[in-house]
Amino acid sequence: MQRKPQLRTLPLLIAAVFYAQHVHADDDAVIPQVDVTAHLKSARIDLSPNVGTTVYSIDKHMIDQLGQGDNTPFNEVLLRLPGVSQDSKASGSIHVRDDHANVQYRVNGVQLPESISGFGQSIDTRFVASTDFITGALPAQFGLRTAGIVDIQTKEGQPGSGGRIGILVGSHDHVEPSAEFFGAQGAFNYYLSGSYLSNNLGIENPLPTTSALHDRTKQAKSFGSLSYFVDDSTRLGLMFGTYNGRFQIPNNPDQQPSYAITGVTPPDSAQLDQRQRELNRFLVLSLQKSLGDLNYQVSAFHQYSELHYTPDPVGDLAYNGVASDTLRSNSASGLQFDASYKLNSAHTLRTGLAYTRQTTHSNNSVGVFDLNDDGSQASTDPRTIVDNSSKTGKLSSIYLQDEWHIGAPLTINYGVRFDKVDAFVNEQQWSPRVNVAYQLAKGTALHAGYSRYFTPPPQELAAQSSIDKYAGTSNAPEVPVSDNVKSERTHYFDVGVSHQLSDALTLTADAYYKRIRNMLDEGQFGQALILSPFNYDRGYAKGLELSGVYSQKNWGAFLNLTTQKAEGTNITSGQSLFGPDELAYIANHYIHVDHDQTVTLSGGAHYHWGDSQVSGDFLYGSGLRMTPDDGAPNSGHLPHYTTVNLALTHTWKATPVGTVEGRLALINAFDKSYLLRDGSGVGVGAPQYGERRSLYAGLSTSF
């Protein structure tokens, strides 16, 4: 079954065939489970309009075509979409339309706060049934995080219990066992999943070698979705998820110490022992109700995330002059309400509100040296500065919009939302939105839209250190000023077209322009993998996305091309993170943002025969920004790169242990050595090389 261009949405189908589970109803069930599930799922989707936006859809079939299948990290799944470029996998970072982070994750209709380490890192791909990735001029329902909406529908329990157990092993001592279980009894159904990962490539290698030094990671993920159908129009739901990641920070050998320590010989830079631990867990309780033309969902959620960096107490002091034991935590609780009402055949009204209260703690125990006025080391005896802070902030939002079907070919969705933040800053904004979709002809749809955006700084990252405490020490900033990070305010314009040339081939094109005040960006300014936000006074971003999908019975292919540009000028917050010459130049010049990549290409193809499938995909990047030794900040770019991944899968049906799937995957098949970062540029912490050629083998059984 293939989705076609519609007036309501403008989809691009990455997978050729939608995944469908064939189940049999339980004769003793109190409620006709499948029909009720489908009805309420349709009602949930109706709460979220996509008129005038660009929607790229991912389903299980598309995920199966990737080299590691559902073991693929979720942020790497998103890299196969137009407008998405890659960055560090350790933080789950992706860049959407030349934005840094600013991605909203919604799970079964509930928007979850971003965690300190990036929520995308916490998502286990195997619990995803389908994903709509929404970009462009968004309707009033979507706010705060607006570069892209990752709208995930999770797997759910079905009549007849079952499950799946598997393991993936391969290069870098990679071992990843996983399990899924689902079932239903009468009005109750459940889906549970869990995985554990251990390998020697947790964070990008700072060297072009095949193996990194001191780069062990252990990560555990779990997810659960429980539903109880009170009647055929009411569902109670409980979702929960956990993520626990432990990382060694990879070492860069042959570095020279910069500071002396009394009575201590600094360790070799290849022998340092820096580590980082990341936690994230969330819990959501929802009530969904369908009353004819009225549908609503109300949810209460809680999320806790934590990041703890432990330094090499001697090595960090010797090489950097600073050894900071950093613990950052964020606890967020809130409510979300969304409702839709079909007023008549021409108008569907939607409204909603959201409230989040979060408390952030930043605890730092910082080892430093005292310095002379000329910057030389005054003492070889380090001392410790305790720098702790906390902040409780609030986010409030409300919206109202109307989907107006003017005539058969034309639909307008217009509305307004109000957002208010009270945290490190106290700001608010009314944001009008209007989106137009026009069915030009059968198989051809146009859309255009304007949206005003208000994006508060991420409170979980925006904690400001007390820079006065470090005066006269090796951690003193060159610029003794650090204004609070402000909310970004954007005028966003988008226009696009989708055309179905045939039943097999669909093409899309989309162009956008953003004019921005208080342009938000983030950078790594220290050894810990914690990003710190800051503002450019003004900025802009523009781009063009072209996509094509070809689908036949036994094979299919997709190709995406993105070209884009983003620049900003005059850093107006977090100034202590930068050098004075850097600040002075940026104050009078527009510069490329560090994550600006001019050209990004992604594509892939697959072929089925019998119970076997062969597939391949590639990623091309023209290179993120860097700063030449004698050049302006971010004025250069890294070399371009292309990586190719290949996979072969085969399924054995009706074996004594159920349906068995075998998988072989070759990642970076041509062993391309490429730089994601070179350690230069505004807010770039360290060099990062992409994964070299790696081989993986997987085996799973479904029962």
Number of C-alpha atoms within 10 A of each C-alpha: 8 12 14 20 23 19 25 23 20 28 23 26 25 27 24 25 19 16 14 11 6 7 10 11 15 17 10 9 14 13 20 16 24 15 12 18 20 11 14 20 14 11 23 22 15 17 22 17 22 25 29 32 27 29 22 20 20 25 21 21 19 22 23 19 24 27 27 24 23 20 22 16 19 19 24 21 16 22 20 24 26 28 28 24 30 22 22 15 17 17 20 20 21 25 22 24 29 26 24 21 21 22 23 24 22 17 18 19 20 22 20 22 27 25 28 23 25 21 22 24 21 28 22 24 21 23 23 20 18 21 22 20 22 24 25 29 33 31 31 29 23 20 22 22 21 21 24 26 24 22 22 20 20 19 19 21 24 24 22 13 15 15 17 17 18 19 19 21 19 17 19 19 12 18 19 20 18 20 19 20 19 22 18 22 19 16 18 22 21 23 24 22 22 21 21 18 20 20 18 21 24 24 24 24 26 23 21 18 13 17 15 23 20 23 21 20 22 18 20 19 21 22 24 22 22 20 22 18 21 13 12 17 17 17 21 17 20 18 21 18 21 21 23 18 23 19 22 23 28 25 21 19 14 9 11 11 18 11 20 19 17 9 8 10 12 18 16 16 18 14 15 23 19 22 21 21 19 23 21 26 21 21 18 21 18 22 17 21 22 19 11 10 12 17 22 21 23 19 21 19 22 20 22 22 26 21 23 21 23 20 24 18 17 20 24 24 25 24 19 16 24 25 27 27 19 20 19 23 22 25 21 23 20 20 20 21 18 23 22 25 19 16 12 11 9 13 17 20 19 25 21 21 19 19 17 20 17 21 18 23 18 21 19 21 16 21 24 26 24 22 18 12 10 7 11 12 18 15 17 17 14 21 12 14 14 13 17 17 15 15 16 16 19 18 18 18 22 21 23 19 23 24 24 19 19 12 9 9 15 18 23 23 26 21 22 20 25 18 23 20 23 15 20 19 15 13 14 18 17 15 20 18 21 23 27 22 28 22 20 16 10 12 17 21 27 24 29 24 25 24 24 24 30 25 24 26 27 25 24 27 21 22 21 18 17 11 16 11 13 19 14 17 24 23 21 17 20 14 15 15 14 19 13 19 26 26 25 21 20 21 17 22 20 25 23 23 22 27 21 18 12 11 13 14 16 23 20 23 20 24 19 22 22 22 16 21 19 24 26 29 24 24 20 17 17 18 18 20 21 22 22 22 25 27 27 25 19 21 23 21 21 19 20 21 21 20 22 21 23 21 22 13 10 13 16 21 21 25 21 23 19 25 20 20 19 23 21 25 23 21 23 20 20 21 21 18 23 17 12 15 11 13 19 12 16 18 17 10 14 18 20 27 29 28 31 25 27 18 20 25 25 25 22 22 20 23 17 15 10 8 11 15 19 21 22 21 23 19 20 17 21 18 24 27 27 26 20 14 9 6 10 17 25 21 15 19 22 18 13 16 17 17 22 21 22 23 24 21 22 18 17 13 14 11 10 8 10 15 15 20 18 18 22 21 24 22 24 22 16 14 15 16 18 20 23 23 26 20 16 19 25 24 21 22 20 19 17 21 21 25 23 21 18 18 21 19 21 21 18 19 20 18 15
